[in-house]
Amino acid sequence: MPNPIVTFYGFKENECVLKPFGNGLINYTGILEYRGHKFILQKINSTIFTDPFLIANNIHLLNIFFKEHFPGYFFVSPVATVQNKEMVYLPDEGYFRLFKFVDGSVTFDTVDNAAIAFEGARQFGMFTKLLSAFNIKKLHITLPDFHNLDLRYKQFEVSLKQGDKDRIKACQPAIEFIKEQKYIVDIFNDIQTNTNFKKRVTHHDTKISNVLFDKNGKGLCVIDLDTVMPGYFISDAGDMLRTYLSPVSEEEKDFSKIQIREDYFQAIVDGYLSEMQDELSNEEKSYFVYAGKFMIYMQAIRFLTDHINNDIYYGAKYEGHNLMRCNNQLVLLKQLLLKEDVLQAKVARYITTAAAIK
């Protein structure tokens, strides 16, 4: 990571200390110390985000909106350079941005209690609610088709025709189960023409580490806005369900540890709908459990597709890594399906009409 980037902010290189920070998988993140002040320095992964200036423009527009309409909302915006730029491009080095480090803030990598699940969900709900009047047509698409389940399923079908034949033969149980659940794709396609569903400003990456908390465990704001785009609520609610409900992640090889924690589900619903209750239609709310199915199923498909294609997207740390991840997510999906009726009942008190969707 080059230090010359700091000169764009008027800092002296020899007075800066830069150390890696966090465990993000896409962008490099470092903590920069300069004259007693701390900053977060990020290098954008331009292989994933092919035009990082689109991200910068989106964040700039959101910052303006919040300042005008909700000046009390805590929004972490990039530090401007000496030339008043919010992103810097260095030839042969890449795209960089700088944020002030929020003193006293903490982040969590895992959701170890229901109160944290509630606060995380509330913060993502608040973010979307406050931006309800924002014109989503102004937002750039930073990752085209990121949560397009129909496309992901078609890519899976292509992999079955063109992928590694030995791998295809060895993972038939996963392939067959995914095919049996294709109705999840059909529902997604129906949503896109359903007038009771609305596209909103959606975060699209609602893992708990993308929420800043204070020292008392109360949410401050959401961060990492690179994937903020127009989308359906099922993306944000679904990703929370996928990553908060089980005590273990998709990297867990011991599938007996995978479970659906009902109190965490209730916390997510209560937290998100404490902000979004009046924003979502009754029919949208009735799809809350479906949101979990949608995201877990899509992630399983993506892992299996990559395995069949010889790990060209996610890579693999060991043989069969992506197949393991896929099977992990399929176990999570099966656990969700077993509790679907119980979980749906927990959403019912927020719905005044609209029949529950199974």
C-alpha positions as CSV (number, residue, x, y, z in Angstrom):
1,M,0.0,0.0,0.0
2,P,1.7,3.2,-1.1
3,N,2.0,6.1,1.4
4,P,2.3,8.8,-1.3
5,I,-1.6,8.9,-1.4
6,V,-1.5,10.8,1.9
7,T,0.1,13.8,0.2
8,F,-3.2,14.4,-1.6
9,Y,-4.7,15.2,1.8
10,G,-1.9,17.5,2.8
11,F,-0.2,15.0,5.1
12,K,3.6,14.5,5.3
13,E,4.6,11.0,4.3
14,N,7.2,10.6,7.0
15,E,4.7,11.5,9.7
16,C,2.2,8.8,8.7
17,V,1.9,5.3,10.1
18,L,-0.3,2.9,8.1
19,K,-1.3,-0.6,9.3
20,P,-3.8,-3.2,7.9
21,F,-7.2,-3.0,9.6
22,G,-10.2,-5.3,9.6
23,N,-10.9,-8.5,7.6
24,G,-12.6,-7.2,4.5
25,L,-12.5,-9.6,1.5
26,I,-12.8,-7.1,-1.3
27,N,-11.1,-3.8,-0.6
28,Y,-7.8,-3.2,1.2
29,T,-8.4,-1.3,4.5
30,G,-5.8,0.3,6.6
31,I,-5.7,2.5,9.7
32,L,-3.7,5.6,9.2
33,E,-2.3,7.7,12.1
34,Y,-1.2,11.2,11.5
35,R,-0.3,13.8,14.2
36,G,-2.5,12.1,16.8
37,H,-5.5,11.6,14.4
38,K,-6.7,8.3,13.1
39,F,-8.2,7.7,9.6
40,I,-9.4,4.7,7.6
41,L,-7.6,4.4,4.2
42,Q,-9.2,2.2,1.6
43,K,-8.0,1.0,-1.8
44,I,-11.0,0.0,-3.9
45,N,-10.9,-3.3,-5.7
46,S,-11.3,-2.2,-9.3
47,T,-11.4,-5.8,-10.5
48,I,-14.8,-6.1,-8.7
49,F,-15.9,-2.5,-9.0
50,T,-14.8,-1.6,-12.5
51,D,-15.7,2.1,-12.2
52,P,-15.0,3.2,-8.6
53,F,-15.9,6.8,-9.4
54,L,-19.5,5.6,-9.6
55,I,-19.3,4.6,-6.0
56,A,-17.8,8.0,-5.1
57,N,-20.7,9.7,-6.9
58,N,-23.3,7.7,-5.1
59,I,-21.9,8.4,-1.7
60,H,-21.6,12.1,-2.6
61,L,-25.3,12.3,-3.5
62,L,-26.3,10.4,-0.4
63,N,-24.2,12.8,1.8
64,I,-25.9,15.8,0.2
65,F,-29.3,14.3,0.8
66,F,-28.7,13.6,4.4
67,K,-27.2,17.0,5.1
68,E,-30.2,18.7,3.6
69,H,-33.0,16.5,4.9
70,F,-31.6,14.7,8.0
71,P,-28.7,16.7,9.3
72,G,-28.8,14.8,12.6
73,Y,-28.2,11.4,10.9
74,F,-24.6,10.3,11.5
75,F,-23.2,9.7,8.0
76,V,-19.6,8.7,7.5
77,S,-18.5,10.5,4.3
78,P,-15.0,10.5,2.7
79,V,-12.5,13.1,3.7
80,A,-11.9,15.6,0.8
81,T,-8.4,16.0,-0.7
82,V,-6.6,19.3,-0.9
83,Q,-8.2,19.7,-4.3
84,N,-11.7,18.8,-2.9
85,K,-11.8,15.3,-4.3
86,E,-13.5,12.4,-2.5
87,M,-11.6,9.7,-4.3
88,V,-8.0,9.6,-5.7
89,Y,-6.7,7.6,-8.6
90,L,-3.0,6.9,-8.9
91,P,-1.9,5.3,-12.2
92,D,-0.5,1.8,-11.7
93,E,-1.6,2.0,-8.0
94,G,-5.4,2.2,-8.0
95,Y,-8.3,4.1,-6.4
96,F,-8.2,5.4,-2.9
97,R,-10.4,7.2,-0.3
98,L,-10.0,8.3,3.2
99,F,-12.4,8.4,6.2
100,K,-12.1,9.9,9.6
101,F,-11.9,7.1,12.2
102,V,-14.9,7.3,14.5
103,D,-13.5,7.4,18.0
104,G,-15.3,5.2,20.5
105,S,-17.0,3.2,17.7
106,V,-16.8,-0.6,17.5
107,T,-17.7,-3.2,14.9
108,F,-18.6,-6.9,15.3
109,D,-17.6,-9.7,13.0
110,T,-20.2,-12.1,14.4
111,V,-23.7,-11.7,16.0
112,D,-23.4,-13.2,19.4
113,N,-26.6,-11.8,21.0
114,A,-30.1,-10.9,19.9
115,A,-29.6,-7.3,20.9
116,I,-26.9,-6.8,18.4
117,A,-29.1,-8.4,15.7
118,F,-31.9,-6.0,16.6
119,E,-29.6,-2.9,16.4
120,G,-28.0,-4.0,13.2
121,A,-31.4,-4.6,11.6
122,R,-32.7,-1.3,12.9
123,Q,-29.7,0.6,11.4
124,F,-30.2,-0.9,8.0
125,G,-34.0,-0.2,8.2
126,M,-33.4,3.4,9.2
127,F,-30.9,3.9,6.4
128,T,-33.5,2.8,3.8
129,K,-36.4,4.6,5.5
130,L,-34.6,8.0,5.7
131,L,-33.8,7.7,2.0
132,S,-37.3,6.9,1.0
133,A,-37.7,10.3,-0.8
134,F,-34.3,10.0,-2.6
135,N,-34.6,9.6,-6.3
136,I,-33.2,6.1,-6.9
137,K,-32.7,6.9,-10.6
138,K,-29.8,9.1,-9.6
139,L,-27.9,6.1,-8.2
140,H,-25.3,4.4,-10.3
141,I,-25.3,0.6,-10.6
142,T,-21.9,-0.3,-9.1
143,L,-22.3,-4.1,-9.4
144,P,-24.7,-5.0,-12.2
145,D,-27.0,-8.0,-11.5
146,F,-25.5,-8.4,-8.0
147,H,-28.7,-9.9,-6.5
148,N,-30.3,-11.1,-9.8
149,L,-31.3,-14.6,-8.7
150,D,-32.7,-15.4,-12.2
151,L,-29.3,-14.7,-13.7
152,R,-27.4,-16.7,-11.0
153,Y,-29.6,-19.7,-11.7
154,K,-28.9,-19.4,-15.5
155,Q,-25.2,-19.2,-14.8
156,F,-25.6,-22.4,-12.7
157,E,-27.3,-24.1,-15.6
158,V,-24.5,-23.1,-18.0
159,S,-22.0,-24.5,-15.6
160,L,-23.8,-27.9,-15.7
161,K,-23.2,-27.9,-19.4
162,Q,-19.7,-26.4,-19.6
163,G,-18.1,-27.0,-16.2
164,D,-15.8,-29.7,-14.9
165,K,-17.5,-33.1,-15.6
166,D,-15.9,-34.9,-12.7
167,R,-17.0,-32.2,-10.2
168,I,-20.5,-32.3,-11.6
169,K,-20.7,-36.0,-11.1
170,A,-19.4,-35.8,-7.6
171,C,-21.9,-33.2,-6.3
172,Q,-25.1,-34.5,-7.7
173,P,-27.0,-34.3,-4.3
174,A,-26.4,-30.5,-4.1
175,I,-27.3,-30.1,-7.8
176,E,-30.6,-31.9,-7.4
177,F,-31.6,-30.1,-4.2
178,I,-30.9,-26.7,-5.9
179,K,-33.1,-27.8,-8.9
180,E,-35.9,-28.9,-6.5
181,Q,-36.0,-25.4,-5.0
182,K,-36.2,-23.5,-8.3
183,Y,-39.6,-22.1,-7.1
184,I,-37.5,-19.6,-5.2
185,V,-36.3,-18.2,-8.5
186,D,-39.9,-18.2,-9.9
187,I,-41.1,-16.1,-6.9
188,F,-38.2,-13.7,-7.4
189,N,-39.2,-13.2,-11.0
190,D,-42.8,-12.6,-9.9
191,I,-41.7,-9.9,-7.4
192,Q,-40.1,-7.9,-10.2
193,T,-43.5,-7.4,-11.8
194,N,-45.5,-7.1,-8.6
195,T,-46.7,-3.5,-8.0
196,N,-46.8,-4.1,-4.3
197,F,-43.0,-4.4,-4.3
198,K,-41.0,-1.2,-4.5
199,K,-37.4,-0.6,-5.4
200,R,-35.7,1.5,-2.8
201,V,-32.2,2.7,-1.8
202,T,-30.8,-0.7,-0.6
203,H,-27.5,-1.5,1.0
204,H,-27.1,-5.0,-0.5
205,D,-24.4,-6.1,2.0
206,T,-25.9,-6.1,5.4
207,K,-23.4,-8.2,7.4
208,I,-23.0,-7.0,10.9
209,S,-19.5,-5.7,10.4
210,N,-21.1,-3.0,8.2
211,V,-22.7,-1.4,11.2
212,L,-20.9,1.0,13.6
213,F,-21.8,0.6,17.2
214,D,-21.1,2.7,20.3
215,K,-19.4,1.2,23.4
216,N,-22.8,0.4,24.8
217,G,-23.9,-1.7,21.9
218,K,-26.2,0.9,20.3
219,G,-26.0,1.3,16.5
220,L,-24.5,4.5,15.2
221,C,-24.8,4.1,11.4
222,V,-24.2,1.8,8.5
223,I,-20.9,1.9,6.6
224,D,-19.3,0.4,3.5
225,L,-21.7,1.9,1.0
226,D,-20.0,0.5,-2.2
227,T,-23.0,-1.7,-3.0
228,V,-25.7,0.8,-2.3
229,M,-28.0,0.6,-5.4
230,P,-31.8,0.5,-6.1
231,G,-33.1,-2.9,-4.9
232,Y,-35.8,-4.8,-3.1
233,F,-36.0,-5.1,0.6
234,I,-35.5,-8.8,0.3
235,S,-31.8,-8.2,-0.4
236,D,-31.1,-6.4,2.9
237,A,-33.5,-8.4,5.1
238,G,-32.3,-11.7,3.4
239,D,-28.6,-11.0,3.9
240,M,-29.2,-10.3,7.6
241,L,-31.1,-13.5,7.9
242,R,-28.4,-15.4,6.1
243,T,-25.6,-14.0,8.2
244,Y,-27.2,-13.4,11.7
245,L,-29.5,-16.4,12.2
246,S,-26.8,-19.2,12.5
247,P,-24.0,-19.0,15.1
248,V,-21.6,-20.1,12.4
249,S,-20.7,-18.8,9.0
250,E,-20.5,-20.4,5.6
251,E,-16.9,-21.4,6.4
252,E,-18.0,-23.9,9.1
253,K,-17.3,-27.5,8.1
254,D,-19.2,-29.0,11.1
255,F,-22.8,-28.7,9.7
256,S,-24.2,-29.8,13.1
257,K,-23.4,-26.3,14.3
258,I,-25.7,-24.7,11.8
259,Q,-29.0,-23.7,13.2
260,I,-31.8,-21.1,13.0
261,R,-32.0,-19.1,16.2
262,E,-35.6,-18.1,16.5
263,D,-35.0,-15.3,19.0
264,Y,-32.5,-13.8,16.5
265,F,-35.0,-14.0,13.8
266,Q,-37.5,-12.1,16.0
267,A,-34.8,-9.5,16.7
268,I,-34.1,-8.9,13.0
269,V,-37.8,-8.5,12.2
270,D,-38.4,-6.2,15.2
271,G,-35.3,-4.1,14.5
272,Y,-35.9,-3.7,10.8
273,L,-39.6,-3.1,11.0
274,S,-39.2,-0.7,13.9
275,E,-38.1,1.6,11.1
276,M,-39.7,0.1,8.0
277,Q,-43.1,-0.8,9.3
278,D,-44.9,2.0,7.5
279,E,-42.6,2.0,4.5
280,L,-43.2,-1.6,3.4
281,S,-46.5,-2.8,2.0
282,N,-48.2,-5.6,3.8
283,E,-47.4,-8.0,1.0
284,E,-43.7,-7.1,1.2
285,K,-43.7,-7.8,4.9
286,S,-45.3,-11.2,4.3
287,Y,-42.2,-12.1,2.3
288,F,-39.8,-11.6,5.2
289,V,-39.1,-15.3,5.6
290,Y,-38.8,-15.7,1.8
291,A,-36.1,-13.0,1.9
292,G,-33.9,-15.5,3.9
293,K,-34.6,-18.3,1.4
294,F,-33.8,-15.9,-1.5
295,M,-30.3,-14.9,-0.2
296,I,-29.3,-18.3,1.2
297,Y,-30.3,-20.1,-1.9
298,M,-28.6,-17.6,-4.2
299,Q,-25.4,-17.8,-2.2
300,A,-25.5,-21.6,-2.4
301,I,-25.9,-21.4,-6.1
302,R,-23.0,-19.0,-6.5
303,F,-20.7,-21.3,-4.4
304,L,-21.7,-24.4,-6.3
305,T,-21.4,-22.7,-9.7
306,D,-17.9,-21.6,-8.8
307,H,-17.0,-25.1,-7.7
308,I,-18.1,-26.6,-10.9
309,N,-16.2,-23.9,-12.9
310,N,-13.0,-24.8,-11.0
311,D,-13.1,-21.9,-8.4
312,I,-12.5,-19.1,-10.9
313,Y,-14.5,-16.4,-8.9
314,Y,-14.2,-17.0,-5.2
315,G,-11.0,-19.1,-5.3
316,A,-10.5,-21.9,-2.9
317,K,-8.2,-22.4,0.1
318,Y,-8.5,-26.2,-0.2
319,E,-9.9,-28.8,-2.5
320,G,-13.7,-28.7,-2.5
321,H,-13.8,-25.4,-0.5
322,N,-16.7,-23.9,-2.5
323,L,-18.6,-27.2,-2.5
324,M,-18.3,-27.2,1.3
325,R,-19.6,-23.6,1.4
326,C,-22.5,-24.5,-0.9
327,N,-23.4,-27.5,1.3
328,N,-23.2,-25.3,4.4
329,Q,-25.7,-22.9,2.9
330,L,-28.0,-25.7,1.8
331,V,-28.1,-27.0,5.3
332,L,-28.9,-23.5,6.5
333,L,-31.7,-23.3,3.9
334,K,-33.1,-26.7,5.0
335,Q,-33.1,-25.5,8.6
336,L,-35.0,-22.4,7.5
337,L,-37.5,-24.4,5.6
338,L,-38.2,-26.6,8.6
339,K,-39.0,-23.6,10.7
340,E,-40.7,-21.6,8.0
341,D,-44.2,-21.7,9.5
342,V,-42.9,-20.8,13.0
343,L,-40.9,-17.9,11.7
344,Q,-43.8,-16.7,9.5
345,A,-46.0,-16.5,12.6
346,K,-43.5,-14.1,14.1
347,V,-43.9,-11.7,11.2
348,A,-47.7,-11.9,11.3
349,R,-48.3,-9.3,14.0
350,Y,-46.8,-6.7,11.6
351,I,-49.2,-7.6,8.8
352,T,-52.8,-6.5,8.9
353,T,-53.9,-8.1,5.6
354,A,-51.8,-10.0,3.0
355,A,-51.7,-13.8,3.4
356,A,-48.4,-15.3,4.5
357,I,-46.2,-16.6,1.6
358,K,-44.8,-20.0,1.8
